[in-house]
């Protein structure tokens, strides 16, 4: 979010949900789910960044 903030990205709510999924998986001691949630987040934030004008 901070990386693209100056470019007009306003995805804080979505990003927080994605990070919460990662945190939940870590808290549940589920490394596979944490890895998948983080990969999903990185993929999604990249896609959102590519949608910038």
mmCIF entry with sequence, helices, sheets and N, C-alpha, C, O atoms, coordinates in Angstrom:
data_MODEL
# 
_entry.id   MODEL 
# 
_entity.id                         1 
_entity.type                       polymer 
_entity.pdbx_number_of_molecules   1 
# 
_entity_poly.entity_id                      1 
_entity_poly.type                           'polypeptide(L)' 
_entity_poly.nstd_linkage                   no 
_entity_poly.nstd_monomer                   no 
_entity_poly.pdbx_seq_one_letter_code       
;(UNK)(UNK)(UNK)(UNK)(UNK)(UNK)(UNK)(UNK)(UNK)(UNK)(UNK)(UNK)(UNK)(UNK)(UNK)(UNK)
(UNK)(UNK)(UNK)(UNK)(UNK)(UNK)(UNK)(UNK)(UNK)(UNK)(UNK)(UNK)(UNK)(UNK)(UNK)(UNK)
(UNK)(UNK)(UNK)(UNK)(UNK)(UNK)(UNK)(UNK)(UNK)(UNK)(UNK)(UNK)(UNK)(UNK)(UNK)(UNK)
(UNK)(UNK)(UNK)(UNK)(UNK)
;
_entity_poly.pdbx_seq_one_letter_code_can   XXXXXXXXXXXXXXXXXXXXXXXXXXXXXXXXXXXXXXXXXXXXXXXXXXXXX 
_entity_poly.pdbx_strand_id                 A 
# 
loop_
_entity_poly_seq.entity_id 
_entity_poly_seq.num 
_entity_poly_seq.mon_id 
_entity_poly_seq.hetero 
1 1  UNK n 
1 2  UNK n 
1 3  UNK n 
1 4  UNK n 
1 5  UNK n 
1 6  UNK n 
1 7  UNK n 
1 8  UNK n 
1 9  UNK n 
1 10 UNK n 
1 11 UNK n 
1 12 UNK n 
1 13 UNK n 
1 14 UNK n 
1 15 UNK n 
1 16 UNK n 
1 17 UNK n 
1 18 UNK n 
1 19 UNK n 
1 20 UNK n 
1 21 UNK n 
1 22 UNK n 
1 23 UNK n 
1 24 UNK n 
1 25 UNK n 
1 26 UNK n 
1 27 UNK n 
1 28 UNK n 
1 29 UNK n 
1 30 UNK n 
1 31 UNK n 
1 32 UNK n 
1 33 UNK n 
1 34 UNK n 
1 35 UNK n 
1 36 UNK n 
1 37 UNK n 
1 38 UNK n 
1 39 UNK n 
1 40 UNK n 
1 41 UNK n 
1 42 UNK n 
1 43 UNK n 
1 44 UNK n 
1 45 UNK n 
1 46 UNK n 
1 47 UNK n 
1 48 UNK n 
1 49 UNK n 
1 50 UNK n 
1 51 UNK n 
1 52 UNK n 
1 53 UNK n 
# 
_struct_asym.id          A 
_struct_asym.entity_id   1 
# 
loop_
_struct_conf.conf_type_id 
_struct_conf.id 
_struct_conf.pdbx_PDB_helix_id 
_struct_conf.beg_label_comp_id 
_struct_conf.beg_label_asym_id 
_struct_conf.beg_label_seq_id 
_struct_conf.pdbx_beg_PDB_ins_code 
_struct_conf.end_label_comp_id 
_struct_conf.end_label_asym_id 
_struct_conf.end_label_seq_id 
_struct_conf.pdbx_end_PDB_ins_code 
_struct_conf.beg_auth_comp_id 
_struct_conf.beg_auth_asym_id 
_struct_conf.beg_auth_seq_id 
_struct_conf.end_auth_comp_id 
_struct_conf.end_auth_asym_id 
_struct_conf.end_auth_seq_id 
_struct_conf.pdbx_PDB_helix_class 
_struct_conf.details 
_struct_conf.pdbx_PDB_helix_length 
HELX_P HELX_P1 AA1 UNK A 5  ? UNK A 7  ? UNK A 5  UNK A 7  5 ? 3  
HELX_P HELX_P2 AA2 UNK A 12 ? UNK A 27 ? UNK A 12 UNK A 27 1 ? 16 
HELX_P HELX_P3 AA3 UNK A 31 ? UNK A 50 ? UNK A 31 UNK A 50 1 ? 20 
# 
_struct_conf_type.id          HELX_P 
_struct_conf_type.criteria    ? 
_struct_conf_type.reference   ? 
# 
loop_
_atom_site.group_PDB 
_atom_site.id 
_atom_site.type_symbol 
_atom_site.label_atom_id 
_atom_site.label_alt_id 
_atom_site.label_comp_id 
_atom_site.label_asym_id 
_atom_site.label_entity_id 
_atom_site.label_seq_id 
_atom_site.pdbx_PDB_ins_code 
_atom_site.Cartn_x 
_atom_site.Cartn_y 
_atom_site.Cartn_z 
_atom_site.occupancy 
_atom_site.B_iso_or_equiv 
_atom_site.pdbx_formal_charge 
_atom_site.auth_seq_id 
_atom_site.auth_comp_id 
_atom_site.auth_asym_id 
_atom_site.auth_atom_id 
_atom_site.pdbx_PDB_model_num 
ATOM 1   N N  . UNK A 1 1  ? 0.841  -1.198  0.000   1.00 0.00 ? 1  UNK A N  1 
ATOM 2   C CA . UNK A 1 1  ? 0.000  0.000   0.000   1.00 0.00 ? 1  UNK A CA 1 
ATOM 3   C C  . UNK A 1 1  ? 0.872  1.243   0.000   1.00 0.00 ? 1  UNK A C  1 
ATOM 4   O O  . UNK A 1 1  ? 0.657  2.163   -0.789  1.00 0.00 ? 1  UNK A O  1 
ATOM 5   N N  . UNK A 1 2  ? 1.861  1.266   0.891   1.00 0.00 ? 2  UNK A N  1 
ATOM 6   C CA . UNK A 1 2  ? 2.750  2.437   0.933   1.00 0.00 ? 2  UNK A CA 1 
ATOM 7   C C  . UNK A 1 2  ? 3.527  2.569   -0.362  1.00 0.00 ? 2  UNK A C  1 
ATOM 8   O O  . UNK A 1 2  ? 3.813  3.680   -0.810  1.00 0.00 ? 2  UNK A O  1 
ATOM 9   N N  . UNK A 1 3  ? 3.865  1.458   -0.955  1.00 0.00 ? 3  UNK A N  1 
ATOM 10  C CA . UNK A 1 3  ? 4.665  1.496   -2.173  1.00 0.00 ? 3  UNK A CA 1 
ATOM 11  C C  . UNK A 1 3  ? 3.929  2.194   -3.305  1.00 0.00 ? 3  UNK A C  1 
ATOM 12  O O  . UNK A 1 3  ? 4.548  2.893   -4.107  1.00 0.00 ? 3  UNK A O  1 
ATOM 13  N N  . UNK A 1 4  ? 2.607  2.013   -3.383  1.00 0.00 ? 4  UNK A N  1 
ATOM 14  C CA . UNK A 1 4  ? 1.841  2.571   -4.492  1.00 0.00 ? 4  UNK A CA 1 
ATOM 15  C C  . UNK A 1 4  ? 0.949  3.735   -4.074  1.00 0.00 ? 4  UNK A C  1 
ATOM 16  O O  . UNK A 1 4  ? 0.175  4.237   -4.890  1.00 0.00 ? 4  UNK A O  1 
ATOM 17  N N  . UNK A 1 5  ? 1.041  4.167   -2.838  1.00 0.00 ? 5  UNK A N  1 
ATOM 18  C CA . UNK A 1 5  ? 0.170  5.218   -2.327  1.00 0.00 ? 5  UNK A CA 1 
ATOM 19  C C  . UNK A 1 5  ? 0.211  6.497   -3.142  1.00 0.00 ? 5  UNK A C  1 
ATOM 20  O O  . UNK A 1 5  ? -0.826 7.117   -3.377  1.00 0.00 ? 5  UNK A O  1 
ATOM 21  N N  . UNK A 1 6  ? 1.389  6.895   -3.570  1.00 0.00 ? 6  UNK A N  1 
ATOM 22  C CA . UNK A 1 6  ? 1.506  8.114   -4.358  1.00 0.00 ? 6  UNK A CA 1 
ATOM 23  C C  . UNK A 1 6  ? 0.939  7.964   -5.761  1.00 0.00 ? 6  UNK A C  1 
ATOM 24  O O  . UNK A 1 6  ? 0.705  8.955   -6.453  1.00 0.00 ? 6  UNK A O  1 
ATOM 25  N N  . UNK A 1 7  ? 0.721  6.729   -6.176  1.00 0.00 ? 7  UNK A N  1 
ATOM 26  C CA . UNK A 1 7  ? 0.215  6.481   -7.523  1.00 0.00 ? 7  UNK A CA 1 
ATOM 27  C C  . UNK A 1 7  ? -1.301 6.430   -7.568  1.00 0.00 ? 7  UNK A C  1 
ATOM 28  O O  . UNK A 1 7  ? -1.876 6.174   -8.626  1.00 0.00 ? 7  UNK A O  1 
ATOM 29  N N  . UNK A 1 8  ? -1.957 6.667   -6.443  1.00 0.00 ? 8  UNK A N  1 
ATOM 30  C CA . UNK A 1 8  ? -3.410 6.692   -6.428  1.00 0.00 ? 8  UNK A CA 1 
ATOM 31  C C  . UNK A 1 8  ? -4.058 5.384   -6.021  1.00 0.00 ? 8  UNK A C  1 
ATOM 32  O O  . UNK A 1 8  ? -5.275 5.245   -6.140  1.00 0.00 ? 8  UNK A O  1 
ATOM 33  N N  . UNK A 1 9  ? -3.286 4.423   -5.547  1.00 0.00 ? 9  UNK A N  1 
ATOM 34  C CA . UNK A 1 9  ? -3.861 3.159   -5.112  1.00 0.00 ? 9  UNK A CA 1 
ATOM 35  C C  . UNK A 1 9  ? -4.545 3.368   -3.767  1.00 0.00 ? 9  UNK A C  1 
ATOM 36  O O  . UNK A 1 9  ? -3.951 3.890   -2.824  1.00 0.00 ? 9  UNK A O  1 
ATOM 37  N N  . UNK A 1 10 ? -5.780 2.958   -3.701  1.00 0.00 ? 10 UNK A N  1 
ATOM 38  C CA . UNK A 1 10 ? -6.535 3.095   -2.461  1.00 0.00 ? 10 UNK A CA 1 
ATOM 39  C C  . UNK A 1 10 ? -7.181 1.744   -2.143  1.00 0.00 ? 10 UNK A C  1 
ATOM 40  O O  . UNK A 1 10 ? -8.398 1.580   -2.224  1.00 0.00 ? 10 UNK A O  1 
ATOM 41  N N  . UNK A 1 11 ? -6.341 0.801   -1.784  1.00 0.00 ? 11 UNK A N  1 
ATOM 42  C CA . UNK A 1 11 ? -6.834 -0.552  -1.543  1.00 0.00 ? 11 UNK A CA 1 
ATOM 43  C C  . UNK A 1 11 ? -6.616 -0.990  -0.106  1.00 0.00 ? 11 UNK A C  1 
ATOM 44  O O  . UNK A 1 11 ? -6.468 -2.182  0.161   1.00 0.00 ? 11 UNK A O  1 
ATOM 45  N N  . UNK A 1 12 ? -6.593 -0.054  0.810   1.00 0.00 ? 12 UNK A N  1 
ATOM 46  C CA . UNK A 1 12 ? -6.280 -0.378  2.201   1.00 0.00 ? 12 UNK A CA 1 
ATOM 47  C C  . UNK A 1 12 ? -7.235 -1.421  2.771   1.00 0.00 ? 12 UNK A C  1 
ATOM 48  O O  . UNK A 1 12 ? -6.791 -2.359  3.433   1.00 0.00 ? 12 UNK A O  1 
ATOM 49  N N  . UNK A 1 13 ? -8.521 -1.279  2.533   1.00 0.00 ? 13 UNK A N  1 
ATOM 50  C CA . UNK A 1 13 ? -9.479 -2.234  3.106   1.00 0.00 ? 13 UNK A CA 1 
ATOM 51  C C  . UNK A 1 13 ? -9.254 -3.633  2.558   1.00 0.00 ? 13 UNK A C  1 
ATOM 52  O O  . UNK A 1 13 ? -9.292 -4.608  3.307   1.00 0.00 ? 13 UNK A O  1 
ATOM 53  N N  . UNK A 1 14 ? -9.022 -3.736  1.274   1.00 0.00 ? 14 UNK A N  1 
ATOM 54  C CA . UNK A 1 14 ? -8.769 -5.036  0.652   1.00 0.00 ? 14 UNK A CA 1 
ATOM 55  C C  . UNK A 1 14 ? -7.461 -5.613  1.180   1.00 0.00 ? 14 UNK A C  1 
ATOM 56  O O  . UNK A 1 14 ? -7.382 -6.792  1.522   1.00 0.00 ? 14 UNK A O  1 
ATOM 57  N N  . UNK A 1 15 ? -6.449 -4.775  1.240   1.00 0.00 ? 15 UNK A N  1 
ATOM 58  C CA . UNK A 1 15 ? -5.143 -5.219  1.706   1.00 0.00 ? 15 UNK A CA 1 
ATOM 59  C C  . UNK A 1 15 ? -5.190 -5.697  3.154   1.00 0.00 ? 15 UNK A C  1 
ATOM 60  O O  . UNK A 1 15 ? -4.552 -6.691  3.502   1.00 0.00 ? 15 UNK A O  1 
ATOM 61  N N  . UNK A 1 16 ? -5.932 -5.003  3.989   1.00 0.00 ? 16 UNK A N  1 
ATOM 62  C CA . UNK A 1 16 ? -6.058 -5.422  5.391   1.00 0.00 ? 16 UNK A CA 1 
ATOM 63  C C  . UNK A 1 16 ? -6.720 -6.793  5.466   1.00 0.00 ? 16 UNK A C  1 
ATOM 64  O O  . UNK A 1 16 ? -6.290 -7.635  6.254   1.00 0.00 ? 16 UNK A O  1 
ATOM 65  N N  . UNK A 1 17 ? -7.747 -7.034  4.671   1.00 0.00 ? 17 UNK A N  1 
ATOM 66  C CA . UNK A 1 17 ? -8.394 -8.355  4.661   1.00 0.00 ? 17 UNK A CA 1 
ATOM 67  C C  . UNK A 1 17 ? -7.413 -9.437  4.232   1.00 0.00 ? 17 UNK A C  1 
ATOM 68  O O  . UNK A 1 17 ? -7.382 -10.527 4.802   1.00 0.00 ? 17 UNK A O  1 
ATOM 69  N N  . UNK A 1 18 ? -6.611 -9.119  3.218   1.00 0.00 ? 18 UNK A N  1 
ATOM 70  C CA . UNK A 1 18 ? -5.635 -10.095 2.743   1.00 0.00 ? 18 UNK A CA 1 
ATOM 71  C C  . UNK A 1 18 ? -4.588 -10.387 3.819   1.00 0.00 ? 18 UNK A C  1 
ATOM 72  O O  . UNK A 1 18 ? -4.222 -11.542 4.041   1.00 0.00 ? 18 UNK A O  1 
ATOM 73  N N  . UNK A 1 19 ? -4.115 -9.341  4.481   1.00 0.00 ? 19 UNK A N  1 
ATOM 74  C CA . UNK A 1 19 ? -3.142 -9.538  5.557   1.00 0.00 ? 19 UNK A CA 1 
ATOM 75  C C  . UNK A 1 19 ? -3.763 -10.309 6.729   1.00 0.00 ? 19 UNK A C  1 
ATOM 76  O O  . UNK A 1 19 ? -3.094 -11.123 7.365   1.00 0.00 ? 19 UNK A O  1 
ATOM 77  N N  . UNK A 1 20 ? -5.024 -10.052 7.003   1.00 0.00 ? 20 UNK A N  1 
ATOM 78  C CA . UNK A 1 20 ? -5.695 -10.763 8.089   1.00 0.00 ? 20 UNK A CA 1 
ATOM 79  C C  . UNK A 1 20 ? -5.740 -12.259 7.798   1.00 0.00 ? 20 UNK A C  1 
ATOM 80  O O  . UNK A 1 20 ? -5.598 -13.069 8.714   1.00 0.00 ? 20 UNK A O  1 
ATOM 81  N N  . UNK A 1 21 ? -5.934 -12.630 6.551   1.00 0.00 ? 21 UNK A N  1 
ATOM 82  C CA . UNK A 1 21 ? -5.929 -14.046 6.172   1.00 0.00 ? 21 UNK A CA 1 
ATOM 83  C C  . UNK A 1 21 ? -4.569 -14.673 6.450   1.00 0.00 ? 21 UNK A C  1 
ATOM 84  O O  . UNK A 1 21 ? -4.485 -15.806 6.924   1.00 0.00 ? 21 UNK A O  1 
ATOM 85  N N  . UNK A 1 22 ? -3.511 -13.934 6.153   1.00 0.00 ? 22 UNK A N  1 
ATOM 86  C CA . UNK A 1 22 ? -2.164 -14.428 6.434   1.00 0.00 ? 22 UNK A CA 1 
ATOM 87  C C  . UNK A 1 22 ? -1.985 -14.607 7.942   1.00 0.00 ? 22 UNK A C  1 
ATOM 88  O O  . UNK A 1 22 ? -1.522 -15.650 8.404   1.00 0.00 ? 22 UNK A O  1 
ATOM 89  N N  . UNK A 1 23 ? -2.353 -13.590 8.691   1.00 0.00 ? 23 UNK A N  1 
ATOM 90  C CA . UNK A 1 23 ? -2.200 -13.631 10.151  1.00 0.00 ? 23 UNK A CA 1 
ATOM 91  C C  . UNK A 1 23 ? -3.000 -14.776 10.768  1.00 0.00 ? 23 UNK A C  1 
ATOM 92  O O  . UNK A 1 23 ? -2.508 -15.466 11.660  1.00 0.00 ? 23 UNK A O  1 
ATOM 93  N N  . UNK A 1 24 ? -4.204 -14.976 10.306  1.00 0.00 ? 24 UNK A N  1 
ATOM 94  C CA . UNK A 1 24 ? -5.035 -16.060 10.827  1.00 0.00 ? 24 UNK A CA 1 
ATOM 95  C C  . UNK A 1 24 ? -4.369 -17.407 10.594  1.00 0.00 ? 24 UNK A C  1 
ATOM 96  O O  . UNK A 1 24 ? -4.336 -18.252 11.488  1.00 0.00 ? 24 UNK A O  1 
ATOM 97  N N  . UNK A 1 25 ? -3.842 -17.606 9.403   1.00 0.00 ? 25 UNK A N  1 
ATOM 98  C CA . UNK A 1 25 ? -3.169 -18.872 9.099   1.00 0.00 ? 25 UNK A CA 1 
ATOM 99  C C  . UNK A 1 25 ? -1.945 -19.073 9.993   1.00 0.00 ? 25 UNK A C  1 
ATOM 100 O O  . UNK A 1 25 ? -1.688 -20.182 10.461  1.00 0.00 ? 25 UNK A O  1 
ATOM 101 N N  . UNK A 1 26 ? -1.197 -18.004 10.227  1.00 0.00 ? 26 UNK A N  1 
ATOM 102 C CA . UNK A 1 26 ? -0.032 -18.106 11.112  1.00 0.00 ? 26 UNK A CA 1 
ATOM 103 C C  . UNK A 1 26 ? -0.480 -18.434 12.528  1.00 0.00 ? 26 UNK A C  1 
ATOM 104 O O  . UNK A 1 26 ? 0.102  -19.299 13.183  1.00 0.00 ? 26 UNK A O  1 
ATOM 105 N N  . UNK A 1 27 ? -1.514 -17.744 13.000  1.00 0.00 ? 27 UNK A N  1 
ATOM 106 C CA . UNK A 1 27 ? -2.018 -17.986 14.358  1.00 0.00 ? 27 UNK A CA 1 
ATOM 107 C C  . UNK A 1 27 ? -2.526 -19.408 14.523  1.00 0.00 ? 27 UNK A C  1 
ATOM 108 O O  . UNK A 1 27 ? -2.469 -19.970 15.616  1.00 0.00 ? 27 UNK A O  1 
ATOM 109 N N  . UNK A 1 28 ? -3.018 -19.984 13.447  1.00 0.00 ? 28 UNK A N  1 
ATOM 110 C CA . UNK A 1 28 ? -3.511 -21.360 13.479  1.00 0.00 ? 28 UNK A CA 1 
ATOM 111 C C  . UNK A 1 28 ? -2.408 -22.373 13.194  1.00 0.00 ? 28 UNK A C  1 
ATOM 112 O O  . UNK A 1 28 ? -2.672 -23.568 13.062  1.00 0.00 ? 28 UNK A O  1 
ATOM 113 N N  . UNK A 1 29 ? -1.162 -21.886 13.100  1.00 0.00 ? 29 UNK A N  1 
ATOM 114 C CA . UNK A 1 29 ? 0.003  -22.747 12.837  1.00 0.00 ? 29 UNK A CA 1 
ATOM 115 C C  . UNK A 1 29 ? -0.182 -23.573 11.575  1.00 0.00 ? 29 UNK A C  1 
ATOM 116 O O  . UNK A 1 29 ? 0.089  -24.774 11.550  1.00 0.00 ? 29 UNK A O  1 
ATOM 117 N N  . UNK A 1 30 ? -0.650 -22.903 10.526  1.00 0.00 ? 30 UNK A N  1 
ATOM 118 C CA . UNK A 1 30 ? -0.900 -23.566 9.243   1.00 0.00 ? 30 UNK A CA 1 
ATOM 119 C C  . UNK A 1 30 ? -0.005 -22.920 8.183   1.00 0.00 ? 30 UNK A C  1 
ATOM 120 O O  . UNK A 1 30 ? -0.437 -22.010 7.476   1.00 0.00 ? 30 UNK A O  1 
ATOM 121 N N  . UNK A 1 31 ? 1.238  -23.389 8.073   1.00 0.00 ? 31 UNK A N  1 
ATOM 122 C CA . UNK A 1 31 ? 2.166  -22.743 7.147   1.00 0.00 ? 31 UNK A CA 1 
ATOM 123 C C  . UNK A 1 31 ? 1.733  -22.805 5.687   1.00 0.00 ? 31 UNK A C  1 
ATOM 124 O O  . UNK A 1 31 ? 1.997  -21.874 4.926   1.00 0.00 ? 31 UNK A O  1 
ATOM 125 N N  . UNK A 1 32 ? 1.076  -23.881 5.289   1.00 0.00 ? 32 UNK A N  1 
ATOM 126 C CA . UNK A 1 32 ? 0.624  -23.970 3.896   1.00 0.00 ? 32 UNK A CA 1 
ATOM 127 C C  . UNK A 1 32 ? -0.433 -22.911 3.609   1.00 0.00 ? 32 UNK A C  1 
ATOM 128 O O  . UNK A 1 32 ? -0.408 -22.277 2.554   1.00 0.00 ? 32 UNK A O  1 
ATOM 129 N N  . UNK A 1 33 ? -1.353 -22.720 4.531   1.00 0.00 ? 33 UNK A N  1 
ATOM 130 C CA . UNK A 1 33 ? -2.389 -21.699 4.343   1.00 0.00 ? 33 UNK A CA 1 
ATOM 131 C C  . UNK A 1 33 ? -1.782 -20.299 4.390   1.00 0.00 ? 33 UNK A C  1 
ATOM 132 O O  . UNK A 1 33 ? -2.201 -19.418 3.639   1.00 0.00 ? 33 UNK A O  1 
ATOM 133 N N  . UNK A 1 34 ? -0.797 -20.087 5.266   1.00 0.00 ? 34 UNK A N  1 
ATOM 134 C CA . UNK A 1 34 ? -0.138 -18.774 5.340   1.00 0.00 ? 34 UNK A CA 1 
ATOM 135 C C  . UNK A 1 34 ? 0.588  -18.477 4.038   1.00 0.00 ? 34 UNK A C  1 
ATOM 136 O O  . UNK A 1 34 ? 0.511  -17.367 3.512   1.00 0.00 ? 34 UNK A O  1 
ATOM 137 N N  . UNK A 1 35 ? 1.293  -19.474 3.525   1.00 0.00 ? 35 UNK A N  1 
ATOM 138 C CA . UNK A 1 35 ? 2.012  -19.308 2.257   1.00 0.00 ? 35 UNK A CA 1 
ATOM 139 C C  . UNK A 1 35 ? 1.035  -18.992 1.131   1.00 0.00 ? 35 UNK A C  1 
ATOM 140 O O  . UNK A 1 35 ? 1.284  -18.095 0.324   1.00 0.00 ? 35 UNK A O  1 
ATOM 141 N N  . UNK A 1 36 ? -0.062 -19.717 1.073   1.00 0.00 ? 36 UNK A N  1 
ATOM 142 C CA . UNK A 1 36 ? -1.057 -19.499 0.015   1.00 0.00 ? 36 UNK A CA 1 
ATOM 143 C C  . UNK A 1 36 ? -1.700 -18.121 0.146   1.00 0.00 ? 36 UNK A C  1 
ATOM 144 O O  . UNK A 1 36 ? -1.897 -17.432 -0.855  1.00 0.00 ? 36 UNK A O  1 
ATOM 145 N N  . UNK A 1 37 ? -2.028 -17.717 1.369   1.00 0.00 ? 37 UNK A N  1 
ATOM 146 C CA . UNK A 1 37 ? -2.653 -16.407 1.582   1.00 0.00 ? 37 UNK A CA 1 
ATOM 147 C C  . UNK A 1 37 ? -1.695 -15.284 1.192   1.00 0.00 ? 37 UNK A C  1 
ATOM 148 O O  . UNK A 1 37 ? -2.113 -14.286 0.605   1.00 0.00 ? 37 UNK A O  1 
ATOM 149 N N  . UNK A 1 38 ? -0.415 -15.446 1.515   1.00 0.00 ? 38 UNK A N  1 
ATOM 150 C CA . UNK A 1 38 ? 0.550  -14.404 1.163   1.00 0.00 ? 38 UNK A CA 1 
ATOM 151 C C  . UNK A 1 38 ? 0.756  -14.350 -0.341  1.00 0.00 ? 38 UNK A C  1 
ATOM 152 O O  . UNK A 1 38 ? 0.858  -13.266 -0.915  1.00 0.00 ? 38 UNK A O  1 
ATOM 153 N N  . UNK A 1 39 ? 0.818  -15.502 -0.979  1.00 0.00 ? 39 UNK A N  1 
ATOM 154 C CA . UNK A 1 39 ? 0.946  -15.539 -2.438  1.00 0.00 ? 39 UNK A CA 1 
ATOM 155 C C  . UNK A 1 39 ? -0.262 -14.886 -3.097  1.00 0.00 ? 39 UNK A C  1 
ATOM 156 O O  . UNK A 1 39 ? -0.118 -14.133 -4.059  1.00 0.00 ? 39 UNK A O  1 
ATOM 157 N N  . UNK A 1 40 ? -1.452 -15.176 -2.577  1.00 0.00 ? 40 UNK A N  1 
ATOM 158 C CA . UNK A 1 40 ? -2.667 -14.547 -3.108  1.00 0.00 ? 40 UNK A CA 1 
ATOM 159 C C  . UNK A 1 40 ? -2.602 -13.033 -2.951  1.00 0.00 ? 40 UNK A C  1 
ATOM 160 O O  . UNK A 1 40 ? -2.972 -12.296 -3.865  1.00 0.00 ? 40 UNK A O  1 
ATOM 161 N N  . UNK A 1 41 ? -2.135 -12.569 -1.801  1.00 0.00 ? 41 UNK A N  1 
ATOM 162 C CA . UNK A 1 41 ? -2.036 -11.134 -1.556  1.00 0.00 ? 41 UNK A CA 1 
ATOM 163 C C  . UNK A 1 41 ? -1.050 -10.476 -2.519  1.00 0.00 ? 41 UNK A C  1 
ATOM 164 O O  . UNK A 1 41 ? -1.360 -9.446  -3.119  1.00 0.00 ? 41 UNK A O  1 
ATOM 165 N N  . UNK A 1 42 ? 0.123  -11.061 -2.667  1.00 0.00 ? 42 UNK A N  1 
ATOM 166 C CA . UNK A 1 42 ? 1.131  -10.471 -3.561  1.00 0.00 ? 42 UNK A CA 1 
ATOM 167 C C  . UNK A 1 42 ? 0.600  -10.430 -4.995  1.00 0.00 ? 42 UNK A C  1 
ATOM 168 O O  . UNK A 1 42 ? 0.776  -9.435  -5.699  1.00 0.00 ? 42 UNK A O  1 
ATOM 169 N N  . UNK A 1 43 ? -0.042 -11.502 -5.416  1.00 0.00 ? 43 UNK A N  1 
ATOM 170 C CA . UNK A 1 43 ? -0.609 -11.549 -6.767  1.00 0.00 ? 43 UNK A CA 1 
ATOM 171 C C  . UNK A 1 43 ? -1.689 -10.473 -6.929  1.00 0.00 ? 43 UNK A C  1 
ATOM 172 O O  . UNK A 1 43 ? -1.728 -9.774  -7.941  1.00 0.00 ? 43 UNK A O  1 
ATOM 173 N N  . UNK A 1 44 ? -2.556 -10.348 -5.933  1.00 0.00 ? 44 UNK A N  1 
ATOM 174 C CA . UNK A 1 44 ? -3.664 -9.385  -6.025  1.00 0.00 ? 44 UNK A CA 1 
ATOM 175 C C  . UNK A 1 44 ? -3.164 -7.949  -6.007  1.00 0.00 ? 44 UNK A C  1 
ATOM 176 O O  . UNK A 1 44 ? -3.651 -7.117  -6.773  1.00 0.00 ? 44 UNK A O  1 
ATOM 177 N N  . UNK A 1 45 ? -2.189 -7.644  -5.137  1.00 0.00 ? 45 UNK A N  1 
ATOM 178 C CA . UNK A 1 45 ? -1.701 -6.267  -5.075  1.00 0.00 ? 45 UNK A CA 1 
ATOM 179 C C  . UNK A 1 45 ? -0.957 -5.921  -6.367  1.00 0.00 ? 45 UNK A C  1 
ATOM 180 O O  . UNK A 1 45 ? -0.999 -4.778  -6.821  1.00 0.00 ? 45 UNK A O  1 
ATOM 181 N N  . UNK A 1 46 ? -0.290 -6.886  -6.945  1.00 0.00 ? 46 UNK A N  1 
ATOM 182 C CA . UNK A 1 46 ? 0.384  -6.650  -8.223  1.00 0.00 ? 46 UNK A CA 1 
ATOM 183 C C  . UNK A 1 46 ? -0.635 -6.353  -9.315  1.00 0.00 ? 46 UNK A C  1 
ATOM 184 O O  . UNK A 1 46 ? -0.454 -5.429  -10.108 1.00 0.00 ? 46 UNK A O  1 
ATOM 185 N N  . UNK A 1 47 ? -1.697 -7.133  -9.349  1.00 0.00 ? 47 UNK A N  1 
ATOM 186 C CA . UNK A 1 47 ? -2.750 -6.896  -10.343 1.00 0.00 ? 47 UNK A CA 1 
ATOM 187 C C  . UNK A 1 47 ? -3.386 -5.526  -10.148 1.00 0.00 ? 47 UNK A C  1 
ATOM 188 O O  . UNK A 1 47 ? -3.646 -4.817  -11.120 1.00 0.00 ? 47 UNK A O  1 
ATOM 189 N N  . UNK A 1 48 ? -3.637 -5.152  -8.899  1.00 0.00 ? 48 UNK A N  1 
ATOM 190 C CA . UNK A 1 48 ? -4.223 -3.820  -8.637  1.00 0.00 ? 48 UNK A CA 1 
ATOM 191 C C  . UNK A 1 48 ? -3.271 -2.726  -9.084  1.00 0.00 ? 48 UNK A C  1 
ATOM 192 O O  . UNK A 1 48 ? -3.709 -1.707  -9.618  1.00 0.00 ? 48 UNK A O  1 
ATOM 193 N N  . UNK A 1 49 ? -1.982 -2.921  -8.876  1.00 0.00 ? 49 UNK A N  1 
ATOM 194 C CA . UNK A 1 49 ? -1.002 -1.907  -9.272  1.00 0.00 ? 49 UNK A CA 1 
ATOM 195 C C  . UNK A 1 49 ? -0.944 -1.788  -10.791 1.00 0.00 ? 49 UNK A C  1 
ATOM 196 O O  . UNK A 1 49 ? -0.762 -0.692  -11.322 1.00 0.00 ? 49 UNK A O  1 
ATOM 197 N N  . UNK A 1 50 ? -1.094 -2.891  -11.480 1.00 0.00 ? 50 UNK A N  1 
ATOM 198 C CA . UNK A 1 50 ? -1.032 -2.868  -12.951 1.00 0.00 ? 50 UNK A CA 1 
ATOM 199 C C  . UNK A 1 50 ? -2.253 -2.205  -13.565 1.00 0.00 ? 50 UNK A C  1 
ATOM 200 O O  . UNK A 1 50 ? -2.224 -1.791  -14.723 1.00 0.00 ? 50 UNK A O  1 
ATOM 201 N N  . UNK A 1 51 ? -3.333 -2.104  -12.783 1.00 0.00 ? 51 UNK A N  1 
ATOM 202 C CA . UNK A 1 51 ? -4.540 -1.446  -13.273 1.00 0.00 ? 51 UNK A CA 1 
ATOM 203 C C  . UNK A 1 51 ? -4.455 0.078   -13.214 1.00 0.00 ? 51 UNK A C  1 
ATOM 204 O O  . UNK A 1 51 ? -5.345 0.773   -13.704 1.00 0.00 ? 51 UNK A O  1 
ATOM 205 N N  . UNK A 1 52 ? -3.394 0.589   -12.619 1.00 0.00 ? 52 UNK A N  1 
ATOM 206 C CA . UNK A 1 52 ? -3.236 2.042   -12.509 1.00 0.00 ? 52 UNK A CA 1 
ATOM 207 C C  . UNK A 1 52 ? -3.082 2.656   -13.889 1.00 0.00 ? 52 UNK A C  1 
ATOM 208 O O  . UNK A 1 52 ? -2.506 2.053   -14.795 1.00 0.00 ? 52 UNK A O  1 
ATOM 209 N N  . UNK A 1 53 ? -3.605 3.861   -14.034 1.00 0.00 ? 53 UNK A N  1 
ATOM 210 C CA . UNK A 1 53 ? -3.456 4.529   -15.350 1.00 0.00 ? 53 UNK A CA 1 
ATOM 211 C C  . UNK A 1 53 ? -2.021 4.862   -15.671 1.00 0.00 ? 53 UNK A C  1 
ATOM 212 O O  . UNK A 1 53 ? -1.739 5.420   -16.731 1.00 0.00 ? 53 UNK A O  1 
# 
